[in-house]
Amino acid sequence: MQKTTAVGLAALIATYFLGGMSARHEIFPWPQLSALRKMVGGEKPAAPSRYTFDDKERLIGDESKTLVNCPTQTDRTAVLLILGQSNAANDGGQRHRSDYGARVVNAFDKRCYIAASPLLGSTDTKGEYWTLLANNLIASGQYDSVILAPLAYSGSEVARWATGGDINPVLVDTVKELRDSGYRITSVLWVQGEKDLVIGTTAEAYQERFMSMVDTLRQDGVEAPVYISIASKCLEPSNGGFKEHIPDNAIVRAQLALSKSGHGIREGVNSDELLDGEDRYDDCHIGGTGAEKVSRAWMNLLRGDVYLESSR
């Protein structure tokens, strides 16, 4: 009896470890048993959501959006192409919506929606400050309408935007969609750099890859100034960053050099210097007070911007 019990226990232990190894390494019989379970029980249905994403997790649908006719562009219309990583995407700590109805729109896929966080075209579903910027631009009296065309990917390094990168073709498509909608981009706003600091991109490599992206824009007929933010600060490992920030770093040096290089490139908002610890809700991403600061800084830049077709 004891021998039978011992043999049974040994077999049970062996089966347990075999199952564990099979599941861990995806070897027989785990994949087959897993597939059989799905066939019999079916996949657990995903919880319903108002949001739709593409294969790169970019927000491409939101049931709460209000579809409107796209405003006609005049000389008092700002058309802003917004590019970069999480601090240009829907990762803000405060949501905003148009204070002016269909005078501030989110242009996406040749359609226009009354602007409201989160914006279609970028990753994630939190807040953003571009809608606040648009409200401020109209309130200033400088513009009658603002078209927001965001294309921002959380955690994206500059290489992905350069020729050969996976985002570059999406950039080309976005520019074409705006052109087909009758829009001429008036300013390109670039907010990116934190990821490249973490992965150790050199200043030379950053400049080369950024210029490759700018060349893509120019080849596709975008003559608008490209504003490059001074952005490299994203702290804490939970955000993929460092514990402390060194202001004088390779990415900042590259961004400053690019802003003085001509080619229609201008210095954008220096969020590294502008924002305090209280302005970032998680030591990286921009919260409510930070949104007020950066939107005001962008407004001051764009209000004084006289559109130039050639490099200054």
PLY file of the C-alpha trace (Angstrom):
ply
format ascii 1.0
element vertex 312
property float x
property float y
property float z
element edge 311
property int vertex1
property int vertex2
end_header
0.00 0.00 0.00
2.80 2.41 0.95
4.67 1.50 -2.24
1.59 2.23 -4.36
1.09 5.57 -2.61
4.73 6.52 -3.13
4.57 5.65 -6.83
1.36 7.65 -7.23
2.85 10.65 -5.44
5.98 10.52 -7.59
3.85 10.38 -10.73
1.80 13.36 -9.53
4.95 15.40 -8.84
6.41 14.47 -12.22
3.19 15.49 -13.95
3.19 18.82 -12.10
6.74 19.67 -13.13
6.15 18.45 -16.69
3.12 20.72 -16.95
5.05 23.66 -15.54
7.95 23.18 -17.94
5.56 22.68 -20.84
3.72 25.93 -20.10
6.88 27.92 -19.47
8.60 26.85 -22.67
5.50 26.42 -24.84
6.27 22.76 -25.60
4.03 19.69 -25.85
1.45 19.26 -24.47
0.75 22.82 -23.24
0.02 24.53 -26.60
-2.27 21.68 -27.63
-4.15 21.63 -24.32
-4.43 25.43 -24.34
-5.85 25.41 -27.86
-8.32 22.67 -26.90
-9.49 24.68 -23.90
-10.12 27.72 -26.10
-12.05 25.61 -28.62
-14.26 24.13 -25.92
-14.70 27.15 -23.67
-14.12 29.92 -26.20
-12.07 33.09 -25.77
-13.11 35.39 -22.95
-14.69 38.41 -24.66
-12.87 41.71 -24.25
-14.56 44.25 -22.01
-16.41 46.89 -24.06
-14.57 50.18 -24.58
-15.36 53.44 -26.32
-11.81 53.50 -27.71
-10.31 51.85 -30.79
-6.57 51.47 -31.42
-4.42 50.44 -34.37
-1.70 47.79 -34.26
0.77 50.32 -32.82
-1.65 51.29 -30.02
-2.44 54.65 -31.59
-5.93 55.95 -30.76
-7.95 55.86 -33.99
-11.52 55.83 -32.69
-13.51 57.26 -29.79
-17.29 56.93 -29.60
-17.57 60.21 -27.69
-16.16 62.33 -30.54
-18.33 64.88 -32.35
-17.85 64.79 -36.12
-18.06 68.20 -37.83
-17.33 69.73 -41.22
-13.66 70.55 -41.56
-13.14 74.34 -41.35
-11.86 76.08 -44.46
-8.29 77.27 -43.99
-7.70 81.02 -44.20
-4.74 83.21 -43.33
-6.13 83.22 -39.77
-6.10 79.45 -39.42
-3.32 77.58 -37.62
-2.71 74.03 -38.84
-0.46 72.33 -36.31
1.24 69.00 -37.03
2.16 67.62 -33.60
4.89 64.99 -33.43
6.89 63.23 -30.72
6.55 60.82 -27.82
4.45 60.67 -24.65
4.59 64.35 -23.70
3.17 65.13 -27.14
0.66 62.27 -26.94
-2.36 61.59 -24.72
-0.39 61.15 -21.49
-1.17 64.47 -19.84
-2.60 64.76 -16.36
-5.44 67.06 -17.39
-8.03 66.75 -20.15
-9.24 69.71 -22.21
-11.90 70.42 -24.82
-12.56 73.16 -27.34
-13.97 76.36 -25.88
-14.94 77.42 -29.39
-16.84 74.45 -30.78
-15.91 73.55 -34.34
-13.33 76.35 -34.54
-10.87 74.00 -32.79
-10.81 70.59 -34.41
-8.88 67.34 -34.24
-8.10 66.37 -37.85
-7.73 62.65 -38.39
-8.17 60.32 -41.36
-9.53 63.15 -43.56
-12.23 63.95 -41.01
-12.59 66.61 -38.34
-13.88 66.31 -34.79
-14.41 68.98 -32.16
-11.14 68.87 -30.23
-11.31 67.12 -26.87
-8.88 64.95 -24.94
-7.78 62.36 -25.82
-6.95 63.35 -29.38
-7.20 60.90 -32.25
-3.88 60.17 -33.94
-1.69 59.70 -30.86
-1.22 56.92 -28.33
-2.93 56.58 -24.94
-6.19 58.02 -23.60
-5.35 60.52 -20.87
-5.06 64.27 -21.20
-3.12 66.63 -23.49
-2.42 70.35 -23.68
-2.73 70.99 -27.42
-6.44 71.69 -27.14
-5.66 74.20 -24.39
-3.05 75.78 -26.69
-5.64 76.07 -29.46
-8.13 77.72 -27.09
-5.45 80.19 -26.03
-4.47 80.99 -29.61
-8.05 81.90 -30.49
-8.53 83.83 -27.24
-5.42 85.86 -28.08
-7.10 87.15 -31.23
-4.30 85.85 -33.45
-6.35 83.06 -35.04
-9.98 82.37 -35.87
-9.60 78.59 -36.01
-7.03 75.93 -35.16
-6.57 72.51 -36.76
-4.80 69.99 -34.52
-3.19 67.07 -36.35
-1.42 64.93 -33.73
0.85 62.00 -34.49
2.71 61.06 -31.31
3.86 57.68 -30.04
4.63 57.13 -26.37
8.17 55.87 -25.86
9.27 56.43 -29.46
12.93 57.13 -30.22
13.94 59.46 -33.05
15.18 56.56 -35.22
11.60 55.38 -35.66
10.72 58.72 -37.29
13.67 58.75 -39.70
13.64 57.20 -43.15
13.47 53.44 -42.67
11.76 53.72 -39.28
8.30 52.27 -38.77
6.65 55.64 -38.01
8.06 57.41 -41.08
5.45 55.98 -43.50
2.66 56.95 -41.07
4.06 60.49 -41.07
3.94 60.54 -44.86
0.33 59.31 -44.81
-0.67 61.93 -42.23
0.78 64.76 -44.30
-1.01 63.45 -47.39
-4.34 63.24 -45.53
-4.02 66.86 -44.45
-3.14 67.95 -47.97
-6.08 65.99 -49.41
-8.32 67.75 -46.87
-7.21 71.11 -48.23
-4.85 71.99 -45.39
-1.40 73.55 -45.55
0.55 72.90 -42.37
1.57 76.18 -40.74
3.79 74.81 -37.95
5.31 71.47 -37.01
5.72 70.97 -33.25
8.22 68.29 -32.14
8.27 67.15 -28.49
10.63 64.20 -28.09
14.03 63.22 -26.73
13.47 61.52 -23.38
13.67 58.02 -24.85
16.87 58.75 -26.73
18.58 60.02 -23.59
17.76 56.76 -21.81
18.97 54.49 -24.62
22.18 56.48 -25.09
21.68 58.00 -28.54
24.65 60.22 -29.40
24.21 63.88 -30.32
25.43 63.18 -33.85
23.04 60.27 -34.35
20.12 62.28 -32.98
20.79 65.16 -35.35
21.16 62.86 -38.34
17.90 61.00 -37.63
15.95 64.17 -36.88
17.13 65.73 -40.14
16.06 62.57 -41.96
12.54 63.14 -40.61
12.65 66.80 -41.62
13.78 65.75 -45.11
10.71 63.50 -45.28
8.49 66.46 -44.46
10.17 68.70 -47.03
9.98 66.04 -49.73
6.25 65.81 -49.08
5.74 69.53 -49.52
5.74 70.70 -45.89
7.46 74.10 -45.93
6.33 75.19 -42.47
8.81 75.88 -39.68
9.67 72.87 -37.54
9.86 73.74 -33.84
12.10 71.37 -31.90
11.46 71.31 -28.17
14.27 70.99 -25.68
12.96 67.83 -24.06
15.05 65.13 -22.42
13.71 64.90 -18.87
11.68 61.89 -17.76
12.60 60.60 -14.32
12.16 57.34 -12.42
12.50 53.72 -13.58
8.71 53.35 -13.53
8.69 55.71 -16.52
11.70 54.08 -18.14
13.87 56.97 -16.95
16.72 57.70 -14.56
16.61 58.68 -10.89
18.23 62.06 -11.56
18.45 64.37 -14.56
21.64 65.89 -15.96
20.61 69.05 -17.85
23.71 69.19 -20.06
23.34 65.98 -22.02
23.81 64.72 -25.58
20.15 65.06 -26.53
19.82 68.66 -25.34
23.04 69.57 -27.13
21.68 68.00 -30.31
18.33 69.79 -30.00
19.96 73.17 -29.40
22.31 72.66 -32.35
19.43 71.68 -34.62
17.43 74.75 -33.61
20.28 76.93 -34.88
21.05 74.94 -38.01
18.66 76.68 -40.41
16.54 74.48 -42.70
13.42 76.11 -41.26
14.09 74.58 -37.83
13.41 76.75 -34.79
13.73 76.30 -31.06
10.51 75.22 -29.41
9.53 75.16 -25.76
12.28 74.15 -23.33
10.23 71.91 -21.06
13.36 70.70 -19.25
13.83 74.20 -17.81
10.24 75.41 -17.78
8.64 72.68 -15.68
9.12 72.14 -11.95
8.64 68.87 -10.12
5.05 69.84 -9.29
4.28 70.24 -13.00
4.89 66.55 -13.75
2.37 64.26 -12.10
4.68 61.22 -12.12
8.13 62.85 -12.45
7.87 62.61 -16.22
4.49 63.41 -17.74
2.90 66.84 -17.76
0.16 67.56 -15.23
-2.37 70.37 -14.97
0.00 73.18 -13.94
2.55 71.97 -16.47
-0.06 72.06 -19.22
-0.82 75.69 -18.39
2.88 76.57 -18.61
3.74 74.75 -21.83
0.58 75.83 -23.66
1.30 79.45 -22.75
4.91 79.09 -23.90
3.84 77.55 -27.22
1.27 80.30 -27.67
3.91 82.99 -27.23
6.09 81.31 -29.85
3.33 80.82 -32.39
1.68 84.21 -31.93
4.86 85.90 -33.05
5.41 83.45 -35.89
5.16 84.95 -39.35
4.99 82.01 -41.71
8.17 81.86 -43.80
8.54 79.66 -46.83
12.32 79.67 -46.61
14.75 79.05 -43.76
15.53 82.02 -41.61
0 1
1 2
2 3
3 4
4 5
5 6
6 7
7 8
8 9
9 10
10 11
11 12
12 13
13 14
14 15
15 16
16 17
17 18
18 19
19 20
20 21
21 22
22 23
23 24
24 25
25 26
26 27
27 28
28 29
29 30
30 31
31 32
32 33
33 34
34 35
35 36
36 37
37 38
38 39
39 40
40 41
41 42
42 43
43 44
44 45
45 46
46 47
47 48
48 49
49 50
50 51
51 52
52 53
53 54
54 55
55 56
56 57
57 58
58 59
59 60
60 61
61 62
62 63
63 64
64 65
65 66
66 67
67 68
68 69
69 70
70 71
71 72
72 73
73 74
74 75
75 76
76 77
77 78
78 79
79 80
80 81
81 82
82 83
83 84
84 85
85 86
86 87
87 88
88 89
89 90
90 91
91 92
92 93
93 94
94 95
95 96
96 97
97 98
98 99
99 100
100 101
101 102
102 103
103 104
104 105
105 106
106 107
107 108
108 109
109 110
110 111
111 112
112 113
113 114
114 115
115 116
116 117
117 118
118 119
119 120
120 121
121 122
122 123
123 124
124 125
125 126
126 127
127 128
128 129
129 130
130 131
131 132
132 133
133 134
134 135
135 136
136 137
137 138
138 139
139 140
140 141
141 142
142 143
143 144
144 145
145 146
146 147
147 148
148 149
149 150
150 151
151 152
152 153
153 154
154 155
155 156
156 157
157 158
158 159
159 160
160 161
161 162
162 163
163 164
164 165
165 166
166 167
167 168
168 169
169 170
170 171
171 172
172 173
173 174
174 175
175 176
176 177
177 178
178 179
179 180
180 181
181 182
182 183
183 184
184 185
185 186
186 187
187 188
188 189
189 190
190 191
191 192
192 193
193 194
194 195
195 196
196 197
197 198
198 199
199 200
200 201
201 202
202 203
203 204
204 205
205 206
206 207
207 208
208 209
209 210
210 211
211 212
212 213
213 214
214 215
215 216
216 217
217 218
218 219
219 220
220 221
221 222
222 223
223 224
224 225
225 226
226 227
227 228
228 229
229 230
230 231
231 232
232 233
233 234
234 235
235 236
236 237
237 238
238 239
239 240
240 241
241 242
242 243
243 244
244 245
245 246
246 247
247 248
248 249
249 250
250 251
251 252
252 253
253 254
254 255
255 256
256 257
257 258
258 259
259 260
260 261
261 262
262 263
263 264
264 265
265 266
266 267
267 268
268 269
269 270
270 271
271 272
272 273
273 274
274 275
275 276
276 277
277 278
278 279
279 280
280 281
281 282
282 283
283 284
284 285
285 286
286 287
287 288
288 289
289 290
290 291
291 292
292 293
293 294
294 295
295 296
296 297
297 298
298 299
299 300
300 301
301 302
302 303
303 304
304 305
305 306
306 307
307 308
308 309
309 310
310 311
